[in-house]
């Protein structure tokens, strides 16, 4: 099935309904494996058992940026190709991305208190992720403020593409500025510096959370398509001439 | 599995992630039911799409 064929919302609904149970099952199984491996992972020689927070903090942090990336591609789809599902994809992804960013901030804070001695520090990494969270909230507010979905879509697409500048800032903030946050230890030149006993559970959890995002995103897109059909039906009903007695 | 002196930070982190993920799942499921119910309600009152197909038809 090509991208052009998927542009048909009915075809997309049919495909999403068929694959959602399988995706949900795969997500559940991988999450269970990842959680088991995380529980069994050894303590770190410096951080002790608090290293277990990494297995949920890092996937959420990765996804907070990845979801904005997905929304940016969808925004291009809205503005350049006018793909009928592009703004549906962007709108459906925003609350999920906001939730992942919120979790990255809070779990990072809970990890920071025992390791750094503080819940929060206004350094480049933490502040840029907080800005990302606020941008997600702004986008959700924009979608809700404009009633016509196509007008809201164009404004949201521009805002999303402007906001995408924050993603490389988040990624490289630990290299560009002197921050309390540790530098990259998985995705870096020369390979990961993490030991296999930590790296494997982390990667399993990252794949599990990515599958969770795909599952939730498809389900939320399905809801959004149905909501637009509901709106169209309501407008059709409202435009029907009323027979006068 | 001993979590050491910072067990409360670890347990709170995992509990919070579980709670937020659960809220997301329940919110999306409730939204789906609500939209479908309103569509059925509207269609049973005689409203129809221009194509003549049902709003939740998959074919």
Interface residues (C-beta under 8 A of the other chain):
Chain A: X10 X13 X14 X17 X39 X40 X43 X48 X49 X50 X52 X53 X56 X57 X60 X95 X96 X99 X102 X103 X106 X107 X110 X111 X113 X114 X212 X216 X219 X220 X222 X223 X226 X227 X229 X230 X232 X233 X234 X236 X237
Chain B: X1 X2 X3 X4 X5 X6 X7 X9 X10 X12 X13 X14 X16 X17 X20 X21 X23 X24 X25 X28 X29 X31 X32 X35 X36 X38 X39 X42 X43 X47 X48 X49 X50 X53 X55 X56 X57 X58 X59
